């Protein structure tokens, strides 16, 4: 048997063995932490994405891993009612309730979008027992970039 063929077969065998070993903490293995004992999260980041049609509130830890999220649509609002301030307030309250139970005390708020739910979601966040470090608005604003679409004729 040729020595290069032997080493090639040996190399293939090693690769096959390496693939069969699962990584610890990978997404394919399921959950990283225990479901029965949720870990304490003292600090986090709350993202509010308010469009004209919906408001999405996402709560992450400081590393960016999502802990909880909620939207006006997932709270049961349909159609035009999803873009209302009350729907945004309900979505923010739902998202924050789970992290307050897990022990979050401080948070940073990042707001994005032009929707009606911006202020209502922020009011719901302030009403919870979380101390806000800062509130940042990251709404994308064009510096006279693309040409705007033509005006609607109704």
C-alpha positions as CSV (number, residue, x, y, z in Angstrom):
1,X,0.0,0.0,0.0
2,X,1.3,3.4,-0.9
3,X,2.2,5.6,2.1
4,X,0.3,8.7,0.7
5,X,-2.9,6.6,0.4
6,X,-2.4,5.3,4.0
7,X,-2.0,8.8,5.4
8,X,-5.0,10.0,3.4
9,X,-7.3,7.3,4.8
10,X,-5.9,8.1,8.3
11,X,-6.7,11.8,7.8
12,X,-10.2,11.0,6.7
13,X,-10.8,8.8,9.8
14,X,-9.5,11.6,12.1
15,X,-11.9,14.1,10.4
16,X,-14.8,11.8,10.8
17,X,-14.1,11.3,14.5
18,X,-13.7,15.1,15.0
19,X,-17.1,15.7,13.4
20,X,-18.9,13.3,15.7
21,X,-17.9,15.1,18.9
22,X,-20.6,17.7,19.6
23,X,-19.5,21.1,20.9
24,X,-20.5,22.0,24.4
25,X,-22.9,24.9,24.5
26,X,-23.7,24.8,20.8
27,X,-27.2,25.6,19.6
28,X,-27.7,22.1,18.3
29,X,-27.5,20.7,21.8
30,X,-30.6,22.7,22.9
31,X,-30.6,25.1,25.8
32,X,-27.3,26.4,27.3
33,X,-28.8,27.2,30.8
34,X,-31.3,25.4,32.9
35,X,-35.0,26.2,32.4
36,X,-36.0,25.5,36.1
37,X,-33.4,27.9,37.6
38,X,-33.3,31.0,35.4
39,X,-30.1,32.9,35.9
40,X,-30.0,36.3,37.6
41,X,-29.4,39.1,35.1
42,X,-28.7,42.4,36.9
43,X,-28.0,44.5,33.8
44,X,-29.4,44.5,30.3
45,X,-30.3,46.4,27.1
46,X,-33.9,47.1,26.0
47,X,-34.4,47.7,22.3
48,X,-37.6,49.3,21.1
49,X,-38.3,49.1,17.3
50,X,-41.3,51.3,16.6
51,X,-42.6,51.2,13.0
52,X,-45.9,52.7,11.8
53,X,-47.5,49.2,11.7
54,X,-46.0,47.5,14.8
55,X,-43.8,47.9,17.9
56,X,-41.2,45.2,18.8
57,X,-39.5,45.3,22.3
58,X,-36.5,43.1,22.8
59,X,-34.6,42.7,26.1
60,X,-31.0,41.3,26.0
61,X,-28.2,40.9,28.5
62,X,-25.1,43.0,28.1
63,X,-23.5,40.5,25.7
64,X,-26.5,40.7,23.4
65,X,-28.2,37.4,24.1
66,X,-32.0,37.8,23.9
67,X,-33.7,37.1,27.2
68,X,-37.2,38.2,26.3
69,X,-39.1,39.9,23.5
70,X,-42.6,40.9,22.7
71,X,-44.5,42.7,19.9
72,X,-47.9,44.3,19.5
73,X,-48.8,41.5,17.2
74,X,-47.8,38.8,19.6
75,X,-49.9,40.5,22.3
76,X,-53.0,39.9,20.3
77,X,-53.4,43.1,18.4
78,X,-54.4,42.8,14.7
79,X,-54.3,45.1,11.7
80,X,-54.3,48.8,12.4
81,X,-54.4,48.5,16.1
82,X,-50.8,47.1,16.2
83,X,-49.4,50.6,15.5
84,X,-51.2,52.3,18.4
85,X,-49.5,53.5,21.5
86,X,-51.6,51.3,23.7
87,X,-50.4,48.2,21.8
88,X,-46.8,49.4,22.2
89,X,-47.3,49.9,26.0
90,X,-48.7,46.4,26.3
91,X,-45.8,44.9,24.3
92,X,-43.2,46.7,26.5
93,X,-44.9,45.6,29.7
94,X,-45.0,42.0,28.6
95,X,-41.3,41.9,27.6
96,X,-40.1,43.6,30.8
97,X,-42.2,41.5,33.2
98,X,-40.2,38.4,32.6
99,X,-36.8,40.1,33.1
100,X,-38.0,41.9,36.2
101,X,-38.9,38.4,37.6
102,X,-35.3,37.3,36.7
103,X,-33.9,40.1,38.8
104,X,-32.9,42.9,36.3
105,X,-32.3,46.2,38.0
106,X,-30.5,48.4,35.5
107,X,-30.9,48.8,31.8
108,X,-30.0,50.9,28.8
109,X,-32.8,51.8,26.3
110,X,-32.2,52.0,22.6
111,X,-35.1,53.3,20.5
112,X,-35.4,53.0,16.8
113,X,-38.1,54.0,14.3
114,X,-40.7,56.8,13.7
115,X,-43.8,55.0,15.0
116,X,-46.4,56.1,17.5
117,X,-45.4,53.5,20.0
118,X,-42.0,55.1,20.9
119,X,-43.2,57.2,23.8
120,X,-45.7,54.8,25.1
121,X,-43.2,52.0,25.2
122,X,-40.7,54.2,27.0
123,X,-43.3,55.2,29.5
124,X,-44.1,51.6,30.2
125,X,-40.4,50.9,30.7
126,X,-40.1,53.8,33.1
127,X,-43.1,52.5,35.0
128,X,-41.4,49.2,35.7
129,X,-38.9,48.9,38.6
130,X,-35.8,49.2,36.3
131,X,-33.3,52.0,36.7
132,X,-32.4,53.4,33.2
133,X,-28.8,54.3,32.6
134,X,-29.4,56.1,29.3
135,X,-32.0,56.4,26.6
136,X,-30.5,56.5,23.1
137,X,-32.3,57.2,19.8
138,X,-30.7,55.4,16.9
139,X,-33.4,56.1,14.2
140,X,-31.7,56.1,10.8
141,X,-31.8,59.6,9.4
142,X,-30.7,60.2,5.8
143,X,-28.3,63.1,5.1
144,X,-30.2,63.7,1.8
145,X,-29.4,60.2,0.5
146,X,-31.9,58.4,-1.8
147,X,-34.6,60.2,-3.7
148,X,-37.9,60.0,-1.8
149,X,-40.8,58.1,-3.4
150,X,-43.5,60.1,-5.2
151,X,-46.4,61.5,-3.1
152,X,-49.5,59.4,-2.7
153,X,-52.7,60.6,-4.5
154,X,-55.7,59.5,-2.5
